[in-house]
């Protein structure tokens, strides 16, 4: 059981670089992770890597510079995880 068991995380820019590393680290510690960013394929690769930890993860293609896109991301996470 990880230190973040039962927690939910959103990682923007999660398809590569620091965002990818943070998403993997959060999942490794037990968090359910929503990986968000512009490139769906890169996000799905991160979700596949998280699956190796047997943790729940999902990819959401979105643009953080678009307020409606950010709102939709947050609403989707809250609807899915009830927090």
Residue frames as a rotation matrix with the C-alpha (Angstrom) as fourth column:
UNK 1
0.583 0.812 0.000 0.00
0.812 -0.583 0.000 0.00
0.000 0.000 -1.000 0.00
UNK 2
-0.324 -0.735 0.596 1.44
0.739 -0.590 -0.325 3.35
0.591 0.335 0.734 -1.06
UNK 3
-0.772 -0.068 -0.632 1.43
0.526 -0.627 -0.574 6.61
-0.358 -0.776 0.520 0.83
UNK 4
-0.794 0.469 -0.388 -1.09
-0.563 -0.807 0.177 8.06
-0.230 0.359 0.905 -1.64
UNK 5
-0.860 0.509 -0.029 -3.52
0.482 0.830 0.280 5.13
0.166 0.227 -0.960 -1.61
UNK 6
-0.012 0.966 -0.257 -7.05
0.953 -0.067 -0.294 6.45
-0.302 -0.248 -0.921 -2.15
UNK 7
-0.121 -0.099 -0.988 -5.86
0.027 -0.995 0.096 9.82
-0.992 -0.015 0.123 -3.45
UNK 8
0.595 0.331 0.732 -6.63
0.756 0.078 -0.650 11.25
-0.272 0.940 -0.203 -6.89
UNK 9
-0.191 -0.735 -0.650 -4.13
0.211 -0.678 0.704 13.26
-0.959 -0.003 0.285 -8.92
UNK 10
0.916 0.294 0.271 -4.32
0.343 -0.229 -0.911 15.31
-0.206 0.928 -0.311 -12.10
UNK 11
-0.088 -0.975 -0.204 -1.02
0.371 -0.222 0.902 15.81
-0.924 0.004 0.382 -13.91
UNK 12
0.927 0.318 -0.199 -1.01
-0.035 -0.454 -0.890 18.31
-0.373 0.832 -0.410 -16.76
UNK 13
0.377 -0.814 -0.441 1.79
-0.904 -0.219 -0.368 18.02
0.203 0.537 -0.819 -19.26
UNK 14
0.331 -0.153 0.931 1.88
-0.632 0.697 0.339 14.37
-0.701 -0.700 0.134 -18.25
UNK 15
0.989 0.149 -0.021 2.83
-0.112 0.630 -0.769 12.94
-0.101 0.762 0.639 -21.61
UNK 16
0.456 -0.890 0.005 6.56
0.543 0.274 -0.794 13.58
0.705 0.365 0.608 -21.31
UNK 17
-0.255 -0.736 0.628 9.37
-0.076 -0.632 -0.771 15.04
0.964 -0.244 0.105 -19.25
UNK 18
-0.936 -0.159 0.315 8.69
-0.293 -0.147 -0.945 16.11
0.196 -0.976 0.091 -15.68
UNK 19
-0.091 0.984 0.155 4.94
-0.996 -0.089 -0.023 15.62
-0.009 -0.157 0.988 -16.03
UNK 20
0.394 0.154 -0.906 5.45
-0.392 0.920 -0.014 12.01
0.831 0.361 0.423 -17.08
UNK 21
-0.578 -0.716 -0.392 7.87
0.107 0.409 -0.906 11.43
0.809 -0.566 -0.160 -14.20
UNK 22
-0.777 0.345 0.527 5.41
-0.630 -0.407 -0.662 12.96
-0.014 -0.846 0.534 -11.71
UNK 23
0.263 0.929 -0.260 2.50
-0.924 0.320 0.210 10.88
0.278 0.185 0.943 -13.01
UNK 24
0.189 -0.276 -0.942 4.53
-0.057 0.955 -0.291 7.68
0.980 0.109 0.165 -12.68
UNK 25
-0.834 -0.552 0.000 5.75
-0.003 0.003 -1.000 8.61
0.552 -0.834 -0.004 -9.19
UNK 26
-0.457 0.751 0.477 2.22
-0.889 -0.365 -0.276 9.45
-0.033 -0.550 0.835 -7.99
UNK 27
0.494 0.647 -0.581 0.88
-0.690 0.698 0.191 6.17
0.529 0.306 0.791 -9.35
UNK 28
-0.191 -0.677 -0.711 3.76
0.046 0.717 -0.696 4.24
0.981 -0.165 -0.106 -7.82
UNK 29
-0.962 -0.163 0.219 2.74
-0.183 -0.208 -0.961 5.66
0.202 -0.964 0.171 -4.45
UNK 30
-0.737 0.676 -0.005 -0.86
0.593 0.643 -0.485 4.53
-0.325 -0.361 -0.874 -4.92
UNK 31
-0.421 0.599 -0.682 -2.70
-0.321 -0.801 -0.505 7.51
-0.848 0.007 0.529 -6.42
UNK 32
0.205 0.532 0.822 -5.27
0.833 0.347 -0.432 7.20
-0.514 0.773 -0.372 -9.18
UNK 33
-0.487 -0.601 -0.634 -3.86
0.165 -0.776 0.609 9.46
-0.857 0.192 0.477 -11.89
UNK 34
0.755 0.559 0.342 -5.46
0.512 -0.176 -0.841 11.42
-0.409 0.810 -0.419 -14.70
UNK 35
-0.386 -0.922 -0.037 -2.72
0.559 -0.266 0.785 12.31
-0.733 0.283 0.618 -17.16
UNK 36
0.710 0.703 -0.029 -3.63
0.466 -0.501 -0.730 15.38
-0.528 0.505 -0.683 -19.22
UNK 37
-0.353 -0.806 -0.475 -1.97
0.022 -0.514 0.857 17.11
-0.936 0.292 0.199 -22.12
UNK 38
0.074 0.374 -0.924 -2.14
-0.820 -0.505 -0.270 17.79
-0.568 0.778 0.269 -25.82
UNK 39
-0.361 -0.352 -0.864 -0.78
-0.859 0.486 0.161 14.58
0.363 0.800 -0.477 -27.32
UNK 40
0.580 0.755 0.307 -3.17
-0.815 0.539 0.214 11.67
-0.004 -0.374 0.928 -26.78
UNK 41
0.667 -0.355 -0.654 -0.68
-0.031 0.865 -0.501 9.03
0.744 0.355 0.566 -27.94
UNK 42
-0.446 -0.880 0.165 1.98
-0.166 -0.100 -0.981 10.15
0.880 -0.465 -0.102 -25.44
UNK 43
-0.240 0.452 0.859 -0.63
-0.963 -0.225 -0.151 10.26
0.125 -0.863 0.489 -22.67
UNK 44
0.786 0.590 -0.183 -1.80
-0.581 0.807 0.104 6.75
0.210 0.024 0.977 -23.48
UNK 45
0.202 -0.808 -0.553 1.79
0.063 0.574 -0.816 5.49
0.977 0.130 0.167 -23.29
UNK 46
-0.667 -0.392 0.634 2.08
-0.548 -0.319 -0.774 6.93
0.506 -0.863 -0.002 -19.78
UNK 47
0.236 0.842 0.485 -1.22
-0.971 0.226 0.081 5.31
-0.041 -0.490 0.871 -18.79
UNK 48
0.736 -0.035 -0.676 0.10
-0.204 0.940 -0.272 1.99
0.645 0.338 0.685 -20.10
UNK 49
-0.351 -0.930 -0.106 3.24
-0.033 0.125 -0.992 2.41
0.936 -0.345 -0.075 -17.98
UNK 50
-0.466 0.274 0.841 1.12
-0.868 -0.325 -0.375 3.21
0.171 -0.905 0.389 -14.93
UNK 51
0.606 0.754 -0.255 -0.85
-0.718 0.656 0.233 0.02
0.343 0.042 0.938 -15.55
UNK 52
0.055 -0.691 -0.720 2.32
0.012 0.722 -0.692 -1.90
0.998 0.030 0.048 -14.78
UNK 53
-0.868 -0.296 0.399 1.98
-0.349 -0.208 -0.914 -0.66
0.353 -0.932 0.077 -11.18
UNK 54
-0.513 0.796 -0.322 -1.58
0.739 0.600 0.307 -2.05
0.437 -0.080 -0.896 -11.21
UNK 55
-0.621 0.303 -0.723 -2.88
0.321 -0.743 -0.587 1.44
-0.715 -0.597 0.364 -10.60
UNK 56
0.350 0.824 0.446 -5.85
0.864 -0.100 -0.493 3.15
-0.362 0.557 -0.747 -12.21
UNK 57
-0.542 -0.484 -0.687 -5.00
0.125 -0.855 0.503 5.85
-0.831 0.186 0.524 -14.72
UNK 58
0.424 0.636 0.645 -6.62
0.795 0.078 -0.601 7.56
-0.433 0.768 -0.472 -17.65
UNK 59
-0.726 -0.677 0.121 -5.52
0.618 -0.565 0.547 9.90
-0.302 0.472 0.828 -20.40
UNK 60
0.499 0.849 -0.171 -7.33
0.666 -0.502 -0.552 13.14
-0.555 0.162 -0.816 -21.25
UNK 61
-0.467 -0.580 0.667 -6.31
0.870 -0.438 0.228 15.19
0.160 0.686 0.709 -24.26
UNK 62
0.709 0.670 -0.219 -6.82
0.701 -0.704 0.114 18.87
-0.078 -0.234 -0.969 -23.45
UNK 63
-0.105 -0.689 0.717 -5.26
0.582 -0.627 -0.517 22.33
0.806 0.363 0.467 -23.60
UNK 64
-0.128 0.022 -0.992 -4.49
0.978 -0.164 -0.130 24.12
-0.165 -0.986 -0.001 -20.33
UNK 65
-0.954 -0.234 -0.187 -4.66
0.203 -0.964 0.173 27.49
-0.221 0.127 0.967 -22.09
UNK 66
-0.535 0.843 0.049 -8.37
-0.184 -0.173 0.968 26.91
0.825 0.509 0.247 -22.80
UNK 67
-0.708 0.240 0.664 -10.53
-0.706 -0.205 -0.678 27.55
-0.026 -0.949 0.315 -19.73
UNK 68
0.388 0.920 -0.050 -13.40
-0.922 0.388 -0.023 25.36
-0.002 0.055 0.998 -20.94
UNK 69
0.281 -0.391 -0.876 -10.94
-0.251 0.851 -0.461 22.50
0.926 0.350 0.141 -21.52
UNK 70
-0.799 -0.588 0.127 -9.61
-0.223 0.094 -0.970 22.84
0.559 -0.803 -0.207 -17.98
UNK 71
-0.356 0.757 0.548 -13.12
-0.913 -0.157 -0.376 22.98
-0.198 -0.634 0.747 -16.54
UNK 72
0.568 0.565 -0.599 -14.12
-0.711 0.703 -0.013 19.86
0.414 0.433 0.801 -18.49
UNK 73
-0.240 -0.753 -0.613 -11.04
-0.123 0.650 -0.750 18.04
0.963 -0.105 -0.248 -17.16
UNK 74
-0.895 -0.115 0.431 -11.86
-0.418 -0.119 -0.900 18.89
0.155 -0.986 0.058 -13.56
UNK 75
0.008 0.984 0.178 -15.55
-0.985 0.038 -0.166 18.08
-0.170 -0.174 0.970 -13.95
UNK 76
0.416 0.097 -0.904 -14.66
-0.523 0.839 -0.150 14.72
0.744 0.535 0.400 -15.50
UNK 77
-0.609 -0.712 -0.350 -12.32
-0.052 0.476 -0.878 13.81
0.792 -0.516 -0.326 -12.65
UNK 78
-0.748 0.393 0.536 -14.85
-0.646 -0.241 -0.725 14.84
-0.156 -0.888 0.434 -10.00
UNK 79
0.301 0.914 -0.271 -17.61
-0.949 0.315 0.006 12.87
0.091 0.256 0.962 -11.77
UNK 80
0.233 -0.286 -0.930 -15.42
-0.291 0.892 -0.347 9.78
0.928 0.351 0.124 -12.01
UNK 81
-0.492 -0.614 -0.617 -13.89
0.403 0.467 -0.787 9.82
0.772 -0.636 0.018 -8.50
UNK 82
0.524 0.841 -0.131 -16.46
0.561 -0.226 0.796 11.90
0.640 -0.491 -0.591 -6.57
UNK 83
0.584 -0.359 -0.729 -13.81
0.537 -0.503 0.677 14.31
-0.609 -0.787 -0.101 -5.33
